Amino acid sequence: MLIILLAIGALLLSWLSVYFIKAYALKNLLDIPNQRSSHRMPTPRGGGLGIVLGFSGAASVLVLGGWLGLSGFLVLAASLLVAGIGFWDDHRHIPARWRFLVHMAAALIALWLMQGFPVLIMGDWRIDLGLLGYALGAAYLVWQLNLFNFMDGIDGIAASEAVFISAALAGFLTYSDYELAYVAVALCFASLGFLVWNWPRAKIFMGDVGSGFLGFVLGLLILMAGHHDPVYVYIGLILFAVFITDATVTLVRRYMSGQKWYEAHCSHAYQHAAKRHGHLTVVQAVGAINLCWLLPLAATVFKYPAYALPGLITAYLPLIYIAVRLEAGSCA
């Protein structure tokens, strides 16, 4: 009963929040199309604040009801720093160096509260990274939130990815950690409440407030689950494979070709595909890859942790091929 009420509450609070945010954004946060845009009509942005409010409300209920420990809540609360700087950036451009400092601070605070990076498993080996884990964990979390921002470029793709990853994590976590499973359910339905508004053709965009927040919280969930069982790090990376592959291949190919990789662009594989086939087709294709390829691989790794590394490699190889074929990183 709790999980049903939690899901309904997060969904309704997110959906209702976006309803009011949309009215505000139409006057203050209108996204005007330019040569880099994947949309043609002026559209309000900043609707991701609804996800933040829906999820935070549900997480607060979990804490007050004793279903989520204070330490877990404080780790997740670090994500509000990311949402805050994103909300500010949606209103007025913040220089990249200041955004980076806030992102790093949030990552290090979260890692300190969860006592570092989880132990890694490789076959029969278990590797404790110690202090090096803080550097690796901070780099991982900052990349997760930024790649989610990069991949939020067409209608529905980022919110539907968040629904998929959080729902899959919730399913796996019900076998081992109900506390985190509740958190994943809250994030799933808060994202779903926004997706109703963002499904192609989108009535409102997520904005940096939502994309950075989602990437950061999903990254945190994977690390927190990894502290319970190291196999969750591999499971999380498999579930995230579409976004990680596209963002990473695009960045590497832009750098290798001498482009200004740090500048805004529209050269991701999914953006090239959307220009050819439309937003909805691409979102559906990503959903099919997630459900028919990545989820079964993640389930296999969950059942047979000894095959975690081969499973991870298997997940990524065809996606790298697809990204290259779709000319990720090319301005063509």
TIMARSE-386805 format. One record per residue (C-alpha): residue number from 1; residue in one letter; x, y, z. Coordinates in steps of 0.25 Angstrom, whole numbers, plus 2048, in hexadecimal, padded with zeros to 3 digits. Each point is the difference from the previous one (the first is absolute). Layout:
<fikols>
{NUM,A,{X,Y,Z}}
...
</fikols>
This chain:
<fikols>
{1,M,{800,800,800}}
{2,L,{80B,80A,803}}
{3,I,{807,7FE,7F3}}
{4,I,{7F3,803,7F9}}
{5,L,{7FD,80C,808}}
{6,L,{80E,805,7FE}}
{7,A,{7FF,7FE,7F1}}
{8,I,{7F3,807,7FF}}
{9,G,{805,80C,809}}
{10,A,{80D,802,7F8}}
{11,L,{7F8,7FF,7F3}}
{12,L,{7F5,80A,803}}
{13,L,{809,80A,807}}
{14,S,{80A,800,7F4}}
{15,W,{7F4,801,7F6}}
{16,L,{7F9,80B,808}}
{17,S,{80D,808,802}}
{18,V,{803,800,7F1}}
{19,Y,{7F2,805,7FD}}
{20,F,{803,80D,809}}
{21,I,{80F,801,7FB}}
{22,K,{7FB,800,7F2}}
{23,A,{7F8,80C,802}}
{24,Y,{80C,807,806}}
{25,A,{80A,7FB,7F6}}
{26,L,{7F7,805,7F4}}
{27,K,{803,80E,805}}
{28,N,{80E,7FF,806}}
{29,L,{807,7F3,7FA}}
{30,L,{7FD,7FF,7F1}}
{31,D,{80A,7F8,7F8}}
{32,I,{801,807,7F2}}
{33,P,{805,7F6,7F5}}
{34,N,{80E,803,7FA}}
{35,Q,{809,7F8,7F6}}
{36,R,{804,7F6,80B}}
{37,S,{7F1,7FD,804}}
{38,S,{7F9,7F3,7FD}}
{39,H,{7F2,807,801}}
{40,R,{7FA,80B,7F8}}
{41,M,{7F6,807,809}}
{42,P,{802,809,80C}}
{43,T,{7FE,7F7,80C}}
{44,P,{801,803,80F}}
{45,R,{80B,7F9,808}}
{46,G,{803,7FD,80F}}
{47,G,{7F5,7F6,801}}
{48,G,{80A,7F6,807}}
{49,L,{7FE,808,80C}}
{50,G,{7F3,7F8,801}}
{51,I,{809,7F3,801}}
{52,V,{808,806,80B}}
{53,L,{7F4,804,808}}
{54,G,{7F9,7F3,7FE}}
{55,F,{80C,7F8,804}}
{56,S,{804,808,80C}}
{57,G,{7F2,800,805}}
{58,A,{800,7F1,7FF}}
{59,A,{80E,7FE,806}}
{60,S,{7FB,809,80C}}
{61,V,{7F4,7F7,803}}
{62,L,{80A,7F4,800}}
{63,V,{809,807,80A}}
{64,L,{7F4,805,809}}
{65,G,{7FA,7F2,800}}
{66,G,{80D,7F9,803}}
{67,W,{802,7F9,7F3}}
{68,L,{80C,808,7FC}}
{69,G,{80C,802,809}}
{70,L,{804,80E,803}}
{71,S,{80E,7FD,7FA}}
{72,G,{7F9,7FB,7F3}}
{73,F,{7F8,80D,7FF}}
{74,L,{80C,809,802}}
{75,V,{807,7F9,7F5}}
{76,L,{7F4,803,7F7}}
{77,A,{7FF,80E,805}}
{78,A,{80D,803,7FA}}
{79,S,{7F9,7FF,7F2}}
{80,L,{7F9,80D,804}}
{81,L,{80C,807,7FE}}
{82,V,{801,7FB,7F2}}
{83,A,{7F1,804,7FE}}
{84,G,{802,80D,805}}
{85,I,{80C,804,7F7}}
{86,G,{7F8,7FA,7F5}}
{87,F,{7F3,809,803}}
{88,W,{809,80C,801}}
{89,D,{807,7FD,7F2}}
{90,D,{7F2,7FE,7FA}}
{91,H,{7FD,80E,803}}
{92,R,{80E,807,7FE}}
{93,H,{80C,7F9,7FA}}
{94,I,{80A,7FC,80B}}
{95,P,{80F,7FF,7FB}}
{96,A,{804,7F1,7FF}}
{97,R,{80B,801,80B}}
{98,W,{7F6,804,80A}}
{99,R,{7F6,7F5,7FC}}
{100,F,{80C,7F6,801}}
{101,L,{804,805,80E}}
{102,V,{7F2,7FE,805}}
{103,H,{7FF,7F2,7F9}}
{104,M,{80D,7FC,806}}
{105,A,{7FC,805,80E}}
{106,A,{7F3,7F8,7FF}}
{107,A,{807,7F3,7FC}}
{108,L,{80A,801,80A}}
{109,I,{7F6,803,80B}}
{110,A,{7F8,7F4,7FC}}
{111,L,{80C,7F7,7FF}}
{112,W,{805,804,80E}}
{113,L,{7F2,7FD,806}}
{114,M,{800,7F2,7F9}}
{115,Q,{80E,7FE,804}}
{116,G,{806,7FF,7F2}}
{117,F,{7FF,7F8,7F4}}
{118,P,{7FB,7F2,801}}
{119,V,{809,7F4,7FF}}
{120,L,{802,7FB,7F2}}
{121,I,{7FF,7F1,7FC}}
{122,M,{808,7FA,7F4}}
{123,G,{7FE,7F1,800}}
{124,D,{804,7FB,80E}}
{125,W,{808,80D,803}}
{126,R,{7FA,80B,808}}
{127,I,{807,80E,7FF}}
{128,D,{7FF,80A,80B}}
{129,L,{804,80E,7F9}}
{130,G,{801,807,80D}}
{131,L,{803,80F,7FE}}
{132,L,{802,7FE,7F1}}
{133,G,{7F1,7FC,801}}
{134,Y,{7FC,80E,803}}
{135,A,{807,806,7F4}}
{136,L,{7F9,7F5,7F7}}
{137,G,{7F3,802,807}}
{138,A,{800,80F,7FE}}
{139,A,{804,7FE,7F1}}
{140,Y,{7F5,7F6,7FE}}
{141,L,{7F5,808,807}}
{142,V,{804,80D,7F9}}
{143,W,{800,7F9,7F2}}
{144,Q,{7F3,7F9,803}}
{145,L,{7F9,80D,803}}
{146,N,{806,807,7F4}}
{147,L,{7FE,7F5,7F6}}
{148,F,{7F1,800,804}}
{149,N,{800,80E,7FD}}
{150,F,{806,7FE,7F2}}
{151,M,{7F6,7F5,7FD}}
{152,D,{7F4,808,804}}
{153,G,{7FF,806,7F1}}
{154,I,{7F3,7FA,7FB}}
{155,D,{7F2,7FE,805}}
{156,G,{7FF,7F5,80A}}
{157,I,{80D,7FA,800}}
{158,A,{806,804,80D}}
{159,A,{7F4,7FE,808}}
{160,S,{7FD,7F2,7FA}}
{161,E,{80E,7FC,803}}
{162,A,{7FF,804,80E}}
{163,V,{7F3,7F8,801}}
{164,F,{806,7F4,7FB}}
{165,I,{80D,800,808}}
{166,S,{7F9,803,80D}}
{167,A,{7F5,7F6,7FE}}
{168,A,{80A,7F5,7FC}}
{169,L,{809,804,80D}}
{170,A,{7F3,7FF,808}}
{171,G,{7FD,7F2,7FB}}
{172,F,{80E,7FB,803}}
{173,L,{801,807,80E}}
{174,T,{7F3,7FA,805}}
{175,Y,{808,7F3,801}}
{176,S,{80B,806,809}}
{177,D,{7FD,80F,805}}
{178,Y,{7F2,804,802}}
{179,E,{804,80E,804}}
{180,L,{807,803,7F3}}
{181,A,{7F5,7F9,7F8}}
{182,Y,{7F6,80A,806}}
{183,V,{809,80C,7FC}}
{184,A,{801,7FA,7F2}}
{185,V,{7F1,7FF,7FF}}
{186,A,{7FF,80F,805}}
{187,L,{809,804,7F5}}
{188,C,{7FA,7F8,7F5}}
{189,F,{7F2,805,803}}
{190,A,{805,80F,801}}
{191,S,{806,7FE,7F3}}
{192,L,{7F3,7FA,7FA}}
{193,G,{7F8,80C,805}}
{194,F,{809,809,7F8}}
{195,L,{801,7F7,7F4}}
{196,V,{7F1,802,7FE}}
{197,W,{803,80E,7FC}}
{198,N,{80D,7FD,7F9}}
{199,W,{7FB,7F5,7F7}}
{200,P,{802,803,7F1}}
{201,R,{7FB,80A,7FD}}
{202,A,{805,807,80D}}
{203,K,{7F8,80B,806}}
{204,I,{80C,803,809}}
{205,F,{80E,7FD,801}}
{206,M,{808,7FA,80C}}
{207,G,{80B,80B,801}}
{208,D,{80D,7FF,807}}
{209,V,{7F8,7FF,80E}}
{210,G,{7FB,7F3,7FC}}
{211,S,{80A,7F9,7F7}}
{212,G,{80C,803,80A}}
{213,F,{7F8,7FB,80C}}
{214,L,{7FB,7F3,7F9}}
{215,G,{80E,7FD,7FC}}
{216,F,{806,803,80D}}
{217,V,{7F5,7F8,808}}
{218,L,{801,7F4,7F7}}
{219,G,{80F,800,802}}
{220,L,{7FE,801,80F}}
{221,L,{7F6,7F4,800}}
{222,I,{80A,7F7,7F8}}
{223,L,{80B,803,80A}}
{224,M,{7F7,7FF,80C}}
{225,A,{7FB,7F3,7FB}}
{226,G,{80F,7FC,7FD}}
{227,H,{803,801,80F}}
{228,H,{7F6,7F6,803}}
{229,D,{805,7F7,7F5}}
{230,P,{80B,803,7F6}}
{231,V,{7F9,7FA,7F4}}
{232,Y,{7F6,80C,800}}
{233,V,{80B,809,7FA}}
{234,Y,{801,7F7,7F4}}
{235,I,{7F1,7FF,7FF}}
{236,G,{7FF,80F,801}}
{237,L,{80A,802,7F5}}
{238,I,{7F9,7F6,7F7}}
{239,L,{7F2,807,802}}
{240,F,{807,80D,7FD}}
{241,A,{807,7FB,7F3}}
{242,V,{7F8,807,7F6}}
{243,F,{802,80E,806}}
{244,I,{80F,7FD,804}}
{245,T,{804,7FB,7F2}}
{246,D,{7F9,80B,7F8}}
{247,A,{806,80B,809}}
{248,T,{80E,7FA,801}}
{249,V,{802,7FC,7F2}}
{250,T,{7FB,80E,7FB}}
{251,L,{809,807,80A}}
{252,V,{80C,7F7,7FC}}
{253,R,{7FE,802,7F1}}
{254,R,{7FE,80F,801}}
{255,Y,{80D,801,807}}
{256,M,{807,7F7,7F7}}
{257,S,{7FB,808,7F3}}
{258,G,{805,80D,806}}
{259,Q,{7F3,806,803}}
{260,K,{7FD,809,80C}}
{261,W,{7FA,7F4,808}}
{262,Y,{7FC,809,80C}}
{263,E,{7F7,808,7F8}}
{264,A,{7F1,7FE,7FE}}
{265,H,{7FD,7F7,7F4}}
{266,C,{7F5,7F7,7FA}}
{267,S,{809,7F5,7FB}}
{268,H,{7FC,7F4,809}}
{269,A,{7FC,7F3,7FA}}
{270,Y,{7F2,802,805}}
{271,Q,{7FF,80E,7FA}}
{272,H,{804,7FB,7F2}}
{273,A,{7F6,7F5,801}}
{274,A,{7F5,809,805}}
{275,K,{802,809,7F4}}
{276,R,{7FF,7F4,7F6}}
{277,H,{7F4,7F9,807}}
{278,G,{7FA,809,80A}}
{279,H,{800,801,810}}
{280,L,{7F6,7F6,803}}
{281,T,{806,7F5,7F7}}
{282,V,{80E,802,807}}
{283,V,{7FA,800,80E}}
{284,Q,{7F9,7F3,7FC}}
{285,A,{80C,7FA,7FB}}
{286,V,{808,804,80C}}
{287,G,{7F5,7F9,809}}
{288,A,{801,7F4,7F7}}
{289,I,{80F,7FF,802}}
{290,N,{7FE,802,80F}}
{291,L,{7F5,7F5,802}}
{292,C,{805,7F6,7F6}}
{293,W,{80F,801,801}}
{294,L,{805,807,80D}}
{295,L,{7F5,7FB,80A}}
{296,P,{803,7F1,7FD}}
{297,L,{80F,802,801}}
{298,A,{7FE,808,80D}}
{299,A,{7F7,7F4,805}}
{300,T,{80B,7F6,7FC}}
{301,V,{80B,808,807}}
{302,F,{7F7,801,80C}}
{303,K,{7FE,7F1,801}}
{304,Y,{80E,7FC,7FC}}
{305,P,{809,80B,806}}
{306,A,{80D,7F9,7FB}}
{307,Y,{7FC,804,7F2}}
{308,A,{7FF,80F,803}}
{309,L,{80C,804,7F8}}
{310,P,{7FD,7F8,7F4}}
{311,G,{7F1,805,801}}
{312,L,{804,80E,800}}
{313,I,{809,7FF,7F4}}
{314,T,{7F5,7F8,7F9}}
{315,A,{7F6,80B,803}}
{316,Y,{809,80B,7FA}}
{317,L,{806,7FB,7F3}}
{318,P,{7F4,800,7F7}}
{319,L,{7FC,80E,806}}
{320,I,{80E,805,7FC}}
{321,Y,{7FE,7FB,7F2}}
{322,I,{7F2,806,7FF}}
{323,A,{805,80E,805}}
{324,V,{80C,800,7F6}}
{325,R,{7F6,7FC,7F5}}
{326,L,{7F7,80B,803}}
{327,E,{80C,80A,7FF}}
{328,A,{801,804,80F}}
{329,G,{809,80C,801}}
{330,S,{7FE,804,7F2}}
{331,C,{7FA,80D,7FC}}
{332,A,{7FB,7FA,7F3}}
</fikols>
